[in-house]
Each structure stands twice: as C-alpha cells, then as structure tokens.
Amino acid sequence: MKFRDMPVRNKLLVGNILMILIPVLVILFILIMMLMFFFAATNSPNRSALSGESLKGDDSNYQVLLLVDTLCSEIVREDNPLKNRDFTAACEALEKAGAMIYVNGGVSYCTEGSSKSQVEETALGILPSYQTSDASPIYCRNDKGLFYRVPLQNAKGDSSVLMVTGTALSFPGQDYVFIEDVKDFIKMAIAVVGISAVVIIIATGAILTRRLARSILEPIAELRKGAIAIKNGDLDAAITSDAGDELGETCRDFDDMRRRLKVSLTTQQRIEESRKAMLAGISHDLSTPLTSIKGYVSGLIDGIADTPDKKEHYLRTIYHTAWDMEQLVDSLFLFSKLDAGGIPFHKEPTELAGYLTDFCEESALRLKASGFSLRFENRCQDCAMAFIDRIQFARALQNLTDNSLKYRKGTPDDSLTVTLERVAGCLAIIFTDNGRGIDPKQAEKIFESFYRTDPARSTAVKGSGLGLAIARQIVEAMDGTIAAKGALDQGMTITILLPEYRGTDA
C-alpha cells in the first residue's frame, strides 16, 4: 500500500515512527563507521583497557592509550595517586608488559629497577629525534617499542612529567602519533555525530512533514474548492482525488453528493416548469368552458332563449360543458395523485394476449358508434405474461385509444390497430392509427401535461390535455416505457414496452 493510500491515523503513526527511527539508524551507522575507522587506525578492534589481562606486543594503541590516560587522570586528580587502585593497576599492567614508568615533580614514581636516565635512554632508542628539553606531549609506538611523554599539572598547581617507555611493546609498521591528535579525533567525532544528528532530524522531519501535509492538505483543498463552487451555484466543478485514505473517500463522497444535488436541482427545475405549464394549461382549459357557461346562462337570464327548444339547447350545452369541466378536474386530480405517488398499485401476473383481447372487444363496440374501427393482433406464439395493475393499466390503454379517436381524420376508414409482440426481450404493446399524425419533433412532448400539438385545435378537440401524461405515469409505475413516433397526416404509433414476467418478479 502506498503512503498516500494509508488511513490518516496510520500515516501519523508511521510518520512519527520514521522521524525517530531514521535519525537513530543513520546516527548509529555514522558511529559504527567512525569506530571502524578508529580501530582500523589503531590496528585492533580490542576495546578493553583494564581487563585484567596482560598487554601483548600486538595490543592496540587504543588499549595502551587508555592505560596511560588512566595514569594521567589519576596524577591530575589525586594529591597522592600512589594510594589509588586504578593508578597502581594501570602501572602494573604496563610494567608487566615490559614498560618502564617514570613520574617526577609533584608526584614521584619510578618503576622498580629503573631510573630516569634509563627511561630517557630507552626513549632515544625508540625515537632518536627526541630531545630531552622538549616539553610537548609525545606518543610514539613503532617497531622499536613504545614511548609516551606528557607534562601534567594537578589541581594545586603542582607540575609533573609522565614518561612511559618499553621495547617489549613494539608495534611493527606503526608510525607514532601524538596523544593530542587522538583526543582531537574523538572531539571531532563527537562534533560530527552531533551536527549530523541535528541535520538528519531536521531533514527527516521536513521531508516526512511535507509528505504527510501534502497527503492531508491536498484533499482538504479540493473539498474547500468544491464547497466554494457549490456555494456560488456551480455544480459542474468536479471534486477529484485519487487518494485511497479517508480524505480521498470523503472527496469522492462529496463529489457524488454534488452530482446528486445537480440532478435534484435539475429535476426540481423541470418539476417547477411542469407546474407552471400545468397552471397555464388549467387556466386555459377552464377559462373557455366557464366563458361558454356564462354566455349561455346570460342568454337564459336575458331571455334570449325565448322558446322551449332554445332553453333546452342552452341547458344541455351548459350541462355538457360542466361535465367536461368535471372530467378535467377528475383527470387533474388523478394526475396529481399519480405524480405524488398517492395511488397504490396492485400488480399481479397477467397474460397480456387475453387481457388485450378483452379490452379491444369492449372498446371496439364503443368506438364503432363513432365510425372508428379497432382490432387486436397477437404476434406472440406462446404465453406472454406481464406484472401489472389490471385496472390502472386499462386506464392507460383507454387514454391512448381516446387520443387516437380525438385526432382521427374523420374519414370512413379511420382505424386503430393494437399489436402485441416481443421486442428486445420485452413485451411491446403497439398502438398504430391512421389519423392526423404528429410532427416528429413533438413526439416526446405529447406526454407532457396540457400539451397539444396544435394550440389552434385546443378548443375544437375536447379533452383535458392530461390523458397521455397519465398514461406515461401509469406505464412507468409498471416499470415500463412509452414512446411515440409518426409524421403529419400519416398517422402515429405509440409503443409501450413492459418487462416480461418470468415467475420471479415481486
């Protein structure tokens, strides 16, 4: 898993661990390399000083230095180092290896059986360039032996000179080195390690913090940008993040919310426009019959209908107009309940061939009186089942039949054919008439409420303008689709597609 895809909690945990672990490992590596270099310079990895074992000729410079450094420390620290166990133990270890020790000044000590002159004579044999008047510290260990000399001063200000010599502590091929150089090397090593530690900690913290901040702040910046865009009404600004952590998931959820909000607002705008169109349609379709009723009532009041036949004609006209208005109100009420989901549907498996046969036989008798023929054609060879509400679906079929009747041409051969067949794995119910047809550009709009293809015919053709809109809502409630196609003066075809019932629908 990549770092950017880790959960934020794990990122913080890993970041804190790495900020500690990386500097520690790097510093340990530096220390090991420096120790390896140091021991390579002293030709031995032996780190013991007073280990209780005797020195040998090939013991490291480092071990010998620790012994002589112990002598120096005790001479400087103690008034009488001869009584100190560390001082005597260091002297015994060097003397047992064959070294001679001489201290003069504030502290006096000389290896038994030796003298200052013997020590200086041995020193000249090891380091011929040695001058007895030379007061600088000297550490020399070569193939001739060991020579160490250093001036010291204790806390009281008493001066002493420590000299250690011995031919038995020879170190073939090793050049002499001053003790101060070794001390300087140690000081330099401490400084290098300290500076390296600070630099490594700062660099590691900066790199990890930047990486961690980027993985957290970038998604937050995307969220902020998206929130500002939504606040300003821009719902097209995508919020993108390919991170696999919680923030990346939050960005994707936020973007999904943006898309849903956009769809919701678009739907809301469409519904609002539909409501405005509905109000306009209601106003239009109610104003005409109301005006007609007012005119006929006024004629009755003013005595224009002065004969029984005229009065009967006026009253019948008022009655039929009121009945049309009642039908409009009923259709509007039904449409509103369908739109609000207020009508329950009781769907059941239905064999469509028999269902459509019964519907067409009943409707054909009613349409025959108007000179309009209706026939049914079944193209399904086997049983065709659909999961529908038989009562509500019959209302949709009735609206489609009435629509073909209203927009017929008025010729003796006006007809409507209802066909049942299978199309693309669905059951298709196809209404085909030879009426006035429709402009292909208006094929989708006819299913909108109060839409008429020709506003000029709106007063001549009776109807609520809601029949096809109601039919579409009923068909869609059955999980189906409805569409229209046709051409002007060449009839129209309306196709209903329903999913075929296989015995597993609920």
Sequence and secondary structure as in RCSB ss.txt:
>XXXX:A:sequence
MKFRDMPVRNKLLVGNILMILIPVLVILFILIMMLMFFFAATNSPNRSALSGESLKGDDSNYQVLLLVDTLCSEI
VREDNPLKNRDFTAACEALEKAGAMIYVNGGVSYCTEGSSKSQVEETALGILPSYQTSDASPIYCRNDKGLFYRV
PLQNAKGDSSVLMVTGTALSFPGQDYVFIEDVKDFIKMAIAVVGISAVVIIIATGAILTRRLARSILEPIAELRK
GAIAIKNGDLDAAITSDAGDELGETCRDFDDMRRRLKVSLTTQQRIEESRKAMLAGISHDLSTPLTSIKGYVSGL
IDGIADTPDKKEHYLRTIYHTAWDMEQLVDSLFLFSKLDAGGIPFHKEPTELAGYLTDFCEESALRLKASGFSLR
FENRCQDCAMAFIDRIQFARALQNLTDNSLKYRKGTPDDSLTVTLERVAGCLAIIFTDNGRGIDPKQAEKIFESF
YRTDPARSTAVKGSGLGLAIARQIVEAMDGTIAAKGALDQGMTITILLPEYRGTDA
>XXXX:A:secstr
  GGGS HHHHHHHHHHHHHHHHHHHHHHHHHHHHHHHHHHTT     SS SS   TT  HHHHHHHHHHHHHHH
HH SSGGG HHHHHHHHHHHHTT EEEEEESS EE TT  HHHHHHHHHHH TT  TT  S EEEEETTEEEEEE
EEE TT  EEEEEEEEGGG  TT     HHHHHHHHHHHHHHHHHHHHHHHHHHHHHHHHHHHHHHHHHHHHHHH
HHHHHHTT           SHHHHHHHHHHHHHHHHHHHHHHHHHHHHHHHHHHHHHHHHHHHHHHHHHHHHHHH
HTT   SHHHHHHHHHHHHHHHHHHHHHHHHHHHHHHHHTT S    EEEEHHHHHHHHHHHHHHHHHTTT EEE
EEE  SS  EEEE HHHHHHHHHHHHHHHHHT   STT EEEEEEEEETTEEEEEEEE SS   GGGTTGGGSTT
  S GGGTTTS S S HHHHHHHHHHHTT EEEEEE TTS EEEEEEEEB  S   
